[in-house]
Amino acid sequence: MLAQQRQEFILRQVAQNGGVRVSRIVGELGVSDMTVRRDIDVLVAKGLVTKVHGGAIATRGSSAGDGGTGPTTNSYPVLGRAAASLVDDGATIALSAGAAAYAVATELRTTAGLSVVTNSPSVEEALHDPSRDDRTVVLTGGARTANGGLAGPVAIDTLARTHVDVAIISAAAVDIEAGVTTSNLQEAQVERAMIHAARRVVVVADRAAWGTALLTTVSDLSRVDVLVTDAVLSEGARRELGRRSVRVYTVNSPAVIQMPAVAL
């Protein structure tokens, strides 16, 4: 298989699932680990994907991103690291679909004693480790949506019977008045069910998601406990978030994370 064909395959997998692991591409295409990593490096250089530990995720604004809209950002890995730092050993969590959620999953691989329920096959794959007996990863089941997540009655029923410490939602859009919104009606239902099942809610939103409102509301901000973002928030926005009791973790750069103390 030619390099261009391999890279197109990687892009399709990222577009469908929000991210992909090197090991999966190696298994699917029968090529070496080094070959796949070189292909990912080429796609990173073109701004089409973002490299994370063990694989790649969609870069917003690229053809592999969520909807292909908004400016390009490579902040997903650091957003994922910030959100993952809020999860304690032994926690039970619900993790949505999306590139930011996949980035969180890659950062949770070393967290001990996790129990995770997700509607994302790529998140499940990132966290699945048969060598560990201290981890449970449950894939909800359901019909695959255009964004790669699973939705429908099966997914909703699974979540209705679930109780978790924290729901981590990869947000397509966040607005002070509209709250957390998305254009995907099916995935909105799943994310609402995750939020309903959780004691605490963490929303991860890159700067392109901030200040926009899409078709349907997933959650009012009053239900959100923590917002993890790289957006530059105005003082007015911070006041409004504070009034709704939302704590903001601001990622200014890959090296700087402003994280006030918070107990989840």
N, C-alpha and C positions, 0 to 999 in steps of 0.2 A: 504494500500500500504506500502511495506517495505521501510526502509530508503534508501537502495541502489537503489531501483526503483525511488524514488523521486529525488535522487541526479543525476541519469542518465537523468531524465526528465529535470532537471535544466540545466545540461551540454548541452543537445540537444538544448534547447532554447537559451542559450548563444552562441553556435556555429552558429546557424541559424541567430541570430539577433544582435550579438555583445554584448548583455547585456539583462538582464531581471529584472523586478521589483518584489519585494516580493508580492505585492498585486495581481499581475497576477497569480503567482504560487498558492497563497491561493485560488483564484477563480477557477483555472483550476483543482486543486487536491482536494479541499474541506478539507484542513487541516488548522491548526492554524498558525497565523503569527509567533509565537515562534518556531514552528516546522520547518518552512521554514528557518528561520534565523539560527537555529542550523545546518540544512543541508548545508547552505551556509558556515557557519563557518568550517565545515568538509572539504568542497571543497577548501576553502582558505588555510587551514592547509596543504592540499596536493599539493598546488601550481597550482590548476586547474582553479580557478577564482580569481578575485580581488573584494573585497567588496567595494561598493560605497554607498552613502546615498540612502536608499530605495531599494537596490537591489545588483546586481553583474554584472560584465563585464568580458570579456575574458582576460585571462593572456597570453600575447605573449609567445610562446614556449610550451604551453599546448595543449592538444587535442582540447580545445575549442577556441584556439587563431586563428588569421588570418593566415591560411595556415600552422600552426603548425611549423613555422620555426623561428630561431633566439633564443637568450637567453631569459630566463624568466625575466620579470620585472613587478613590482607592482607599477609603476610610473603613470599609467593612471589617478588615482584620482587627483594627484597634477598637472599633465599636464592639465587636464580638468579645474581645478580651475584657473590656470594661464591664459588659453585661455579665459575662461568665464569672467575674470576680465577686458578684453579688450572691452567687450560689454556694452554699455551704456543703461540706461533705455530708452525705446521708440525706440530702434533700430529695423531695419529689417535685418534679417540674413538668409543665406542659410547654412544648416548644412548637411554634407555628412553622409554616413553610416560608420560603423566601431566602434571598441571599444573605441578609443579616442574620437570620436564624441559623443558617448553615455555618456562618462564621462563628457564632456562639457555640455551636455543637463542636466544632474543631477545637475550641479552647476548653471544652468540658471533658475531653477524653482522659485527662489525668485526675479528674475529681472522683474521689472515692465514694462508694455506696450510693450512687445515683439511681433513682427510678424516674424514667422519662416516658411521657406519652407524647407522640407527635403525629401530625398528618402529613409529614414530609418523608418520602422514601429516601431522599438524599441525607436528611438529618439522621434517620434511623441507621443508614449505612455508615455514616461518620462515627456514630457512637457505639455501634455493635462491635463487641470484642468477645469472642467465645472463650478466650483464655481467662476472662474475669468472671468470678462467681459473685461479685458484690454489686453487679449492675443489672438492672432490668430496663429494657427498651421496648415499648409497646407502640406498634404502628396501628393507627386507628382503623385502617381499611377504608373502603369507599371508592368512589369514581374519581379518576384523575382529572384535574382541571387544566385549563390552558397554562396556568402558572406552575404546574408540576405538583401542586398539593393534592391531597385526597379530601373529598367532600361528599355530602349527601347524607342520607339517613343512617347508614352504617357508622360513619365517622361521628355524627351527632350523638347516636345512641351510646357509643363507647365513652365519649366524654361526659355524657349525662350521668354515668356510673362511676366517675372518676373524681378524686379529691386530691389536690396538689397544694404544695406550699407556695409555689410561684408559677405564674404563667408569663412566658417571655414571648412577646408579639413583635414580629418584624413588620413595621408599619409602612404601608405604601404612601400614606399622607397623614399629616397631623396639623390641626388648626385649633386655635384657642376656642372658637365658637363651635365649630363642627365636630371637634374631637378627633379620634382616630378613625380614618375612613379608607375605603378601598373601592375599586371599580368592579371587583369580583364578588357577586352576590353570594355565590356558594361558599367561598372561603370566608366571607364575612360571618356566615352562620357558624362555621367551625370555630373561628376566633372568638366569637361571643360565648360559645360553649366552653372554651378554654378559660376565659375570664370568669365565667360563672363558677367554674370548678376550683378556682384559685383563691387562696387567702390574700395574696399580694400579686400585683400586676406590674411587670416591667415592659416598657415599650422602647424598642430600638428604632431610631429614625435618623437617616442621614440628612444632610443639609438640603438635598433636593426634595425631600419629603415634607420639610417644615413649611408651614404657612400656606399649604394647599388643601383643598377639600375635593374628594372624589365622590362617586355616585352614592354610596351608602355608608352609614355610620356603624363602625364596629363597637365603639365605646365612647362615652363621654369622658372627658379628662378627670372628672371627679372620681372615677373608678380606678384611675392610674396612680400607682404609688411612686414609680420612678420613671423618668424619661432619660434615656441615654442617647446623646446626639452630638454631632459635630457642627450643628448649625450655630451661627452667631445670633444669639437671642437679645432682643432689645430689653431695656429695663422694664418697659411696660409689659412685655411678654413674660418676663420672670415674675413680675408682681402678680399677674393673672394666674400663672402656674402655681405660685405660692398660695394664692387665695384658694385654689382648689386642692391644696395640700399635696401637690406634685413636687417631689424632689428631683432636681436636674443634675445629671452627671454630664459635664461638658468635656468633650474630646477636642482639644484645640489643634493637636497635631499627633502624629504617631507616637511622640515621646511625652506628651503632656495630657494628663487626664485630671480634671478637677472634680474630685469625688467627695462630697460631704459625707460624714458618718451617717449611716442609716442601718437600721436593723430590719432584715427581712425574715 
